[in-house]
């Protein structure tokens, strides 16, 4: 069997100058976002000693993000997607400045941390649908699987380096230094996006002028998702996984109380899922010829749940990191396949709204998952929360396996 079959396909980077700039912007964005999330989580835990408080950070980001995603999805199907990305990433600077300035005070405000997270979540909610819906125009639909793998790689490399850098900086120079580097990266992103060509959405052939009411446009996209079994199932299986088995809010407590370590180890725990995901993305060439992606998605969700169960029994750093790395690998396989299928089976004039719906369920699911993990951890213990969540995720995969015909149409992709 040829080794080339497993090497990541970089055709979009070689063929599209615009995609190269978009890719650099995305990589810079996910790197500094990963740093900021870990920094804010560690800062909150140091101030409150509460995993529930850390979980509410995810809620603070996700609540405005959901609203912004719905608006951003509609705008992405009506406006130049390049302008939307540049504008929203510029607004993101405000969020980082608030985190940075707040960290300079002797008694930092917890409220400011949550408000800054809300602004950052709203800005991301506008930019993400624009980037996702612009991808087919940048690379062509024949290269969507390769683009999804490359996007997954940038996401995970940022997820590896971001938490590790954040942990090292907080343990060394301190929180202010960490936020300062994040600010530099956030300022760089709009300049990279300015190199993209105009990216107006393609109107549906023969369609009348779009209804100017945002909620009508959103309902049109939501109806398309509900009446397309493949897209509906892809959204639901991911929602089940992230609600039941998202352990990120527990990692500061896991590093502190279970492993008995500090910020640097907590940064390593946050990086572990991205390490597994990055290795998987680098060896993702096999996705190109996959004949049964639906079954592969179900299997990945099952492995995700089992890895969280394994984490619940771990009391040492390296086994914990291995379990988290396996979780990240499984999540990436599922994410790459779902992203490819959503983009491939959605017409361009609906791509913004479908991208927004996909990210809305992911954002809401992650927030709910962190919240339920934090709550169960407080009622019982971190290990019990992980055990229950991982088992529920595995059961979710089992239910979809029994109804795998719902994903049968993915075999043609």
Secondary structure by P-SEA (a helix, b strand, c coil): ccccccccccccccccaaaaaaaaaaaaaaaaaaaaaaaaaaaaaaacccaaaaaaaaaaacaaaaaaaaaaaaaaacccaaaaaaaaaaaaaaaaaaaaaaaacccccaaaaaaaaaaaaaaaaacaaaaaaaccccccccaaaaaaaaaaaaaaaaaaaaaaaaaaaaacccaaaaaaaaaaaaaaaaaaaaaccbbbbbcccccccccccaaaaaaaaaaaaaacaaaaaaaaaaaaaaaccccccaaaaaacccccccaaaaaaaaaaaaaaaaaaaaacccccccccaaaaaaaaaaaaaaaaaaaaaccccaaaaaaaaaaaaaaaaaaaaaaaaaaaaccccaaaaaaaaaaaaaaaaaaaaaaaaaaaaaaccaaaaaaaaaaaaaaaaaaaaaacccccccccc
